[in-house]
Amino acid sequence: MEEMFDRDEAVKYVMNDLYIEGDFDFMKPEELESAISAFVDIDYKYMQELGEEPYDEDAVYEMLLAAANERLPQYKTYLMRLVEDYMDFMEQFLVDEGYVEWD
């Protein structure tokens, strides 16, 4: 199957936006990068399996939140925000890189 997007570039893009935002500076950088990397992998796999079906943001959010709770239970109060920010930044990455277009 043809690659949908460059996974490493997506991780780098999202991490950069998170660093600029600065809301998660209290997390260890390796923990945050590990979580974002896992989010990209989950999101990518979901997109590959979609085919022509529409992207279900609620379903992806739940999958990402479950992964975040598993990887970063010590930051439980912040994980909903982290997942929301990831989804916003990933969407922007896909738009900026020309992988999606809005009508």
C-alpha positions as CSV (number, residue, x, y, z in Angstrom):
1,M,0.0,0.0,0.0
2,E,1.2,3.5,-0.9
3,E,2.3,5.6,2.1
4,M,-0.3,8.1,3.1
5,F,2.2,10.5,4.7
6,D,5.7,10.7,6.2
7,R,5.3,9.4,9.7
8,D,8.5,10.9,11.1
9,E,7.6,14.3,9.6
10,A,4.2,14.1,11.2
11,V,5.7,13.4,14.6
12,K,8.2,16.2,14.2
13,Y,5.5,18.6,13.1
14,V,3.2,17.8,16.0
15,M,6.1,17.9,18.5
16,N,7.2,21.3,17.2
17,D,3.7,22.7,17.6
18,L,3.5,21.3,21.1
19,Y,6.8,22.9,22.1
20,I,5.7,26.2,20.7
21,E,2.4,26.0,22.6
22,G,4.4,25.2,25.7
23,D,1.4,23.7,27.6
24,F,3.2,20.4,28.2
25,D,6.6,21.6,29.3
26,F,6.2,19.8,32.6
27,M,6.3,16.4,30.8
28,K,9.6,14.6,30.1
29,P,10.4,15.2,26.4
30,E,10.9,11.5,25.8
31,E,7.5,10.6,27.4
32,L,5.8,13.2,25.3
33,E,7.5,12.2,22.1
34,S,6.8,8.5,22.8
35,A,3.1,9.3,23.2
36,I,2.9,11.5,20.1
37,S,4.7,8.8,18.1
38,A,2.2,6.2,19.3
39,F,-0.7,8.6,18.4
40,V,0.6,9.0,14.9
41,D,0.9,5.2,14.5
42,I,-2.6,4.7,15.8
43,D,-4.0,7.5,13.6
44,Y,-2.1,6.3,10.5
45,K,-3.3,2.7,10.9
46,Y,-6.9,3.9,11.3
47,M,-6.6,6.0,8.2
48,Q,-5.2,3.0,6.2
49,E,-8.1,0.9,7.3
50,L,-10.7,3.5,6.4
51,G,-10.8,3.0,2.7
52,E,-13.5,5.3,1.4
53,E,-15.3,5.6,4.7
54,P,-15.3,9.0,6.5
55,Y,-12.8,9.7,9.3
56,D,-14.6,9.4,12.6
57,E,-13.0,11.9,14.9
58,D,-14.8,10.6,18.0
59,A,-13.6,7.1,17.4
60,V,-10.0,8.2,16.9
61,Y,-10.2,10.4,20.0
62,E,-11.2,7.5,22.1
63,M,-8.4,5.3,20.7
64,L,-5.8,8.0,21.3
65,L,-7.1,8.7,24.8
66,A,-6.9,5.1,25.7
67,A,-3.3,4.9,24.4
68,A,-2.5,8.1,26.3
69,N,-3.9,6.7,29.6
70,E,-1.9,3.5,29.1
71,R,1.4,5.3,28.4
72,L,1.1,8.4,30.6
73,P,-1.1,7.5,33.6
74,Q,0.8,10.0,35.8
75,Y,-0.6,12.9,33.7
76,K,-4.2,11.7,33.7
77,T,-5.7,15.2,34.2
78,Y,-3.9,16.5,31.1
79,L,-4.4,13.7,28.6
80,M,-7.7,14.9,27.2
81,R,-6.1,18.2,26.3
82,L,-3.0,16.5,24.9
83,V,-5.2,14.3,22.6
84,E,-7.2,17.3,21.4
85,D,-4.1,19.3,20.7
86,Y,-2.6,16.3,18.8
87,M,-5.7,16.0,16.7
88,D,-5.6,19.8,15.9
89,F,-1.9,19.8,15.0
90,M,-2.1,16.6,13.0
91,E,-5.0,18.0,11.0
92,Q,-3.0,21.1,10.3
93,F,0.0,18.9,9.2
94,L,-2.2,17.0,6.8
95,V,-3.6,20.3,5.3
96,D,-0.2,22.0,5.2
97,E,1.4,19.1,3.4
98,G,-1.4,18.8,0.9
99,Y,-2.7,15.4,2.1
100,V,-6.2,16.6,2.6
101,E,-8.3,19.4,1.2
102,W,-11.4,21.0,2.6
103,D,-14.3,21.9,0.2
